[in-house]
Amino acid sequence: MSDGLLVVGDVVTDVVAVHREPPAPATDTAADIRILPGGAGANVACWAAHEGVAEVSLLARVGADRSSWHEGFLQRAGVRPRLVVDTGAPTTTVVSLVDASAGAERSFLTDSGATLRLCPADWSPALLDGVAHLHVSGYLFFAESSRELALLALRSARSRGVPVSVDPASAGFIADFGVSRFLAAVEGACILLPNHDEARLLTGLPDPAEAAAKLSRHVPLVVTTQGARGALVAESGAVTARISPAAAQAVDSTGAGDAFTGAFLAALLAGGGPVAAAEAGCRAGAEAVTRMGGRPGSRTRGAQ
C-alpha cells in the first residue's frame, strides 16, 4: 500500500535572532539567538511526521560540516533522511532576523550552500516506492542543477501517478528567476502552496482571492496562506473556502508556512479534503509561531 510522503528540498542550519528594537548601526543590539535545524523541505517533513504520517522521507544535500547533526534531528522527528553529503560546499545557512516588535515578522540572510547543488545523479525512481505524495520545495527551481533534479522528480512522480505539491518558497527568488519561467517549471503539479506575497507576484493581482483563483487555473488546487488572516482554498479558477486563522501569541514566525504545509499534506494523506487539510494547516502554523525555529515540539512519533 502506498501511503508515504517524499519531500525533496532543503536542510538548513538556522541562526535565529529575535530582537525587540531595530538593529542599531555600528553598535550592539540585544537579541535572543539560537542555532537550530531548519530548511523548508526538512521542516515540512518533520511537521508531516508530527501530524501522523507514518512514512516520511526527505531527499536533500548537506555539507559534511553538519550532516550528522541534521540527520539526528530528522530521525528523532520520525523522518527518514536521504541526505547526500556534499564535500564541496557547506550546509545551507540562513540568518533569520525576527522583529518581536512587529508581530514576529522576519527577514532572511541566506547562504545557499549545498542545497542548490542537488542534481539528477542524486535521484532514483526507487525513492518513490511506497510513496503516495511527492512534495517539492520551490527553492530547488532557482539554480540549474537542483532545478533539473526537481523536474526529474516531478516527471517520475507523474509517470507513476503520484500527485505532486510545490511550495513556491521565496517571492524574492521568483522575481529574480522570472514568473513565467517558474510557472512553466511547476507545470504538472496538482497543488501549489504559496503565501500571499508569492501569489501576488505570480499573478500580478494584489487582491488575495483574485490571485488564488487565477493561480488555480494553472494548478488545479491552490492554497494560499495569509498569515494571521488564515488561508484561502481555490480550485479550478474559483475560491472555494476561506479558512479562519487559529489564535496564537507569536514569538517567531520562522517556519509557520512549512508547518501549515506539513499538516496540510498529512491531513490529505489521512483522507481529508482541502478544507479540512487547510484547517489543520492553520492550527499547525499557529502552533509553530509560539516557539523559536521552524520545527514542531516534542509531540512527535516515537517521542519519549
Steps between C-alpha positions, in 0.01 A plus 500: 500500500633845408446744783836669547617855437823590322628856539770623264648819631747658733667456837615824659686611809288786633653778703194664653541842662192647671545872568260739672649822365618586148864395448721795588772580245865481610419364848327216688130414506372253759344183356412141586709288261472126433661261251228259389431239230281635222438516127162518330512141377630358826246698702211377284617140542527536878156658532344229283649233727388701803145499362492124455644400162666167577755500217667828416827525306709804412742531208743790539868595485698605805860593557731263683526765773157424653369189328489282813346779707213545255453128445453448874232768526311357203508145635377611841212680326393180326641593157716268293795710381618445144781749535770535237819620670673769294874537565524804273260736675383567856150434625262777404483766771227758552518789745143584599451847652172495691351834604306432821360854491333442162299181542806273482550578132839397369765572240747247367868497409564183299814308406361233268797268550438136413123521445505623142772246406241222514518341154339231281764249609350523851164373374381142476149389397517261796457802727133494395443141613215501753445874451149641466605864464808697392564848636764723340648810658496790257852601600628223274371674187732796545829336391567293191622179664230478768235605248592207277462270801162653593369463146624141484325419828179663378507303172573175684210558737258579218603187311407293806177685574639660817352848564743787549483817708735797479574780746621804300734581792617856434349804331846652472648200323194472271542863399862435406420173323195626313130436556433335164804274540386393846144425389635298209730307734216392730277389212349164594482561873152451643539720812669838542549644849611865474482769763325827420812678371588209272144474365492874430833485318402192297176662379558874514174529697502676840168354615570168680184326381547607138863387510412159645221451246725591207776265615250215527444524127865401462522246785171323589517557877655813650513566873628846582615570855409845630689507830276631778210515251484124452502340155316488169413183309454538125411229252475516121471876480290586805550549874311218667578567867634765736668343800503689828831531684571323827583734788861512617746727678781534247858464616668412169322460167790303347363180349131576552432442131695174511293388798185582305622297202607198705169483686303566181669209322458272802126571507467435126687169533266406786203543266394856578384747237667832419296699754567264792865482395530879491340522845759254630767712334382815675508324837855380439610844382360652818687242706822570312512873572493444877863375506830588343594317183299322234462149646225346716540435870543166672158360406655295222460137412718294730560785745586394853 
